[in-house]
């Protein structure tokens, strides 16, 4: 959080939305994970890989007006039919500074699982 969102090896930060559940859908396509739990969070269902490094997932809202529009692009790196119809995805060619996003969701997956059982 203090260092912002740093680009990966390809120089980009990937984002999805418009809600936390939309973004969480992308977790199901982690190649090195074999097992997933389906969870319900605020009325939206999504799959989460098990195990995962962190027990807490964070949702961030990016303040779009802070981004350089020339560096923000729609991302077509996924098959749209596998996601909720209104899912949007983007990539940003550079770092996203801490002042450019707001923590909106903190989802404790252990609590979500306990509530589901």
C-alpha positions as CSV (number, residue, x, y, z in Angstrom):
1,X,0.0,0.0,0.0
2,X,2.8,2.4,0.8
3,X,4.6,1.8,-2.5
4,X,1.6,1.8,-4.7
5,X,0.8,-0.8,-7.4
6,X,4.0,-1.7,-9.2
7,X,4.0,-3.0,-12.7
8,X,4.8,-6.6,-13.4
9,X,7.5,-8.0,-15.7
10,X,5.6,-6.7,-18.7
11,X,5.6,-3.1,-17.3
12,X,1.9,-3.1,-16.6
13,X,-0.6,-3.1,-13.7
14,X,-3.8,-5.0,-14.5
15,X,-7.2,-4.0,-13.1
16,X,-10.7,-5.3,-13.3
17,X,-14.1,-4.2,-12.1
18,X,-16.4,-2.4,-11.7
19,X,-16.8,-4.2,-8.4
20,X,-14.6,-6.3,-6.1
21,X,-16.4,-9.5,-7.2
22,X,-15.7,-8.7,-10.8
23,X,-12.0,-8.4,-10.1
24,X,-12.0,-11.5,-7.9
25,X,-13.2,-13.6,-10.9
26,X,-9.6,-13.3,-12.3
27,X,-8.2,-15.2,-9.3
28,X,-9.8,-18.4,-10.6
29,X,-7.4,-18.5,-13.6
30,X,-4.2,-18.8,-11.6
31,X,-2.3,-21.5,-13.4
32,X,-0.6,-23.0,-10.4
33,X,-3.7,-23.5,-8.2
34,X,-5.7,-26.7,-8.5
35,X,-8.5,-26.2,-6.0
36,X,-11.1,-23.4,-5.6
37,X,-13.8,-22.4,-3.2
38,X,-17.0,-20.7,-4.4
39,X,-17.8,-17.9,-2.0
40,X,-20.5,-15.3,-1.7
41,X,-19.5,-11.8,-0.8
42,X,-22.1,-9.0,-0.5
43,X,-24.5,-11.0,-2.7
44,X,-21.9,-11.7,-5.5
45,X,-20.5,-15.2,-6.0
46,X,-17.0,-15.8,-7.2
47,X,-14.3,-18.5,-7.0
48,X,-11.2,-18.1,-4.9
49,X,-8.1,-20.3,-5.2
50,X,-7.2,-22.6,-2.3
51,X,-4.6,-22.4,-0.9
52,X,-3.6,-18.7,-1.5
53,X,-0.8,-16.9,0.0
54,X,-2.8,-14.3,2.0
55,X,-6.0,-15.0,3.9
56,X,-7.3,-11.5,3.2
57,X,-8.1,-10.2,-0.2
58,X,-8.1,-6.4,-0.7
59,X,-10.2,-4.5,-3.2
60,X,-9.0,-1.1,-4.4
61,X,-10.8,1.6,-6.2
62,X,-8.5,3.4,-8.6
63,X,-9.2,7.1,-9.0
64,X,-9.3,7.1,-12.8
65,X,-8.8,10.9,-13.1
66,X,-5.4,10.5,-11.5
67,X,-4.2,8.1,-14.3
68,X,-2.5,9.2,-17.5
69,X,-5.1,8.4,-20.1
70,X,-2.4,7.6,-22.7
71,X,-1.1,4.8,-20.4
72,X,-4.5,3.2,-19.7
73,X,-5.8,0.6,-22.1
74,X,-8.7,-1.9,-22.3
75,X,-7.3,-5.4,-21.6
76,X,-8.3,-8.2,-23.9
77,X,-6.2,-10.8,-22.2
78,X,-9.2,-13.0,-21.2
79,X,-12.2,-14.8,-22.8
80,X,-15.1,-12.5,-22.0
81,X,-17.6,-15.4,-22.0
82,X,-16.0,-16.9,-18.9
83,X,-16.8,-13.7,-16.8
84,X,-19.8,-11.8,-15.7
85,X,-21.2,-9.9,-18.7
86,X,-20.4,-6.5,-17.3
87,X,-16.8,-7.2,-16.3
88,X,-14.3,-4.6,-17.4
89,X,-10.6,-5.1,-17.5
90,X,-7.7,-2.7,-18.1
91,X,-4.0,-2.4,-18.0
92,X,-1.9,0.6,-17.1
93,X,1.6,1.0,-18.4
94,X,3.4,2.1,-15.3
95,X,3.1,2.3,-11.5
96,X,-0.1,3.4,-9.7
97,X,0.8,5.7,-6.9
98,X,-0.7,5.2,-3.4
99,X,-2.6,8.5,-3.7
100,X,-4.4,7.2,-6.8
101,X,-6.3,4.4,-5.1
102,X,-8.6,3.8,-2.1
103,X,-9.0,0.6,-0.1
104,X,-12.7,-0.3,-0.5
105,X,-12.9,-4.0,0.4
106,X,-11.1,-6.2,2.9
107,X,-12.3,-9.7,2.6
108,X,-11.2,-12.2,5.2
109,X,-11.5,-15.5,3.4
110,X,-11.5,-17.6,6.6
111,X,-14.6,-15.6,7.8
112,X,-16.3,-16.0,4.4
113,X,-15.7,-19.7,4.5
114,X,-17.0,-20.0,8.1
115,X,-20.1,-18.0,7.3
116,X,-20.8,-20.2,4.2
117,X,-20.7,-23.4,6.3
